[in-house]
Amino acid sequence: MVYLSGSLHQPTGVSEISATLPAAARPAHIMYLTVYTYSGTMGLVEIEPNGTMYTYMGGAQQYTSLAGISFPLGS
């Protein structure tokens, strides 16, 4: 299992990538997860099998919580 914690923010500029997970911590399939963002609004975290993480909607540009995100390792 992979357990994430901490927070992210949506980057400015041309890249929409918020983070990239190491190879040992990537899911087998694309995941769309509902999370809390700035001011308690709901947003999304997208995690791709290549480890790329995106943050969307709500107040994601300012703050996105990763609390409670867990998933099985991809194989």
Backbone torsions as a table, in degrees:
resi	resn	phi	psi	omega
1	MET	NA	148.5	174.1
2	VAL	-111.6	132.1	177.4
3	TYR	-121.2	123.7	178.5
4	LEU	-103.3	151.7	174.3
5	SER	-149.3	168.6	-179.4
6	GLY	99.3	-153.2	-178.2
7	SER	-150.1	162.4	177.9
8	LEU	-133.6	169.1	168.0
9	HIS	-138.0	154.3	179.4
10	GLN	-73.4	126.5	-176.7
11	PRO	-69.6	159.6	173.9
12	THR	-99.3	166.8	-179.0
13	GLY	93.2	-151.8	-173.1
14	VAL	-88.6	-23.8	-178.1
15	SER	-83.0	135.6	175.0
16	GLU	-101.1	0.4	-178.0
17	ILE	-76.8	126.5	178.8
18	SER	-91.6	-32.8	-179.4
19	ALA	-166.3	167.4	173.9
20	THR	-132.9	125.7	179.6
21	LEU	-78.7	148.3	175.8
22	PRO	-66.4	158.4	-175.9
23	ALA	-55.1	-33.9	-177.9
24	ALA	-75.3	-4.6	-175.2
25	ALA	-129.3	37.7	-176.6
26	ARG	-109.3	144.6	178.6
27	PRO	-77.7	162.6	178.9
28	ALA	-77.2	-27.0	-175.7
29	HIS	-133.4	162.5	174.8
30	ILE	-61.8	134.9	178.7
31	MET	-120.0	137.7	173.5
32	TYR	-119.1	116.4	-174.3
33	LEU	-120.9	133.5	176.3
34	THR	-80.5	131.2	-177.2
35	VAL	-138.0	167.8	173.3
36	TYR	-86.9	140.6	176.7
37	THR	-124.0	-169.7	-177.1
38	TYR	-49.1	137.8	179.6
39	SER	62.2	23.2	176.5
40	GLY	76.0	11.2	178.8
41	THR	-79.8	157.6	-179.4
42	MET	-87.3	143.3	177.3
43	GLY	-144.8	-171.9	-178.9
44	LEU	-127.3	144.8	166.9
45	VAL	-115.6	128.6	174.8
46	GLU	-108.8	128.4	177.7
47	ILE	-121.8	122.6	-178.0
48	GLU	-97.6	158.8	179.6
49	PRO	-59.9	-20.1	176.7
50	ASN	-85.2	2.6	177.2
51	GLY	92.7	-6.3	-179.3
52	THR	-69.0	132.0	178.1
53	MET	-116.8	133.8	177.1
54	TYR	-121.2	147.9	174.6
55	THR	-120.4	136.8	-175.0
56	TYR	-137.6	159.1	166.6
57	MET	63.7	177.0	-179.1
58	GLY	52.2	-134.1	177.8
59	GLY	-103.4	33.3	-175.1
60	ALA	-58.2	-28.9	-178.6
61	GLN	-65.4	-30.3	179.5
62	GLN	-92.9	-40.6	-173.0
63	TYR	-163.7	134.8	174.1
64	THR	-136.0	122.5	-180.0
65	SER	-82.3	138.2	175.0
66	LEU	-103.0	5.1	-177.8
67	ALA	-58.0	132.8	175.1
68	GLY	84.1	0.0	179.5
69	ILE	-82.3	123.8	174.5
70	SER	-147.4	151.5	179.0
71	PHE	-161.3	156.9	178.5
72	PRO	-72.1	150.0	176.0
73	LEU	-62.1	143.6	175.7
74	GLY	-74.0	156.9	177.7
75	SER	-141.0	NA	NA
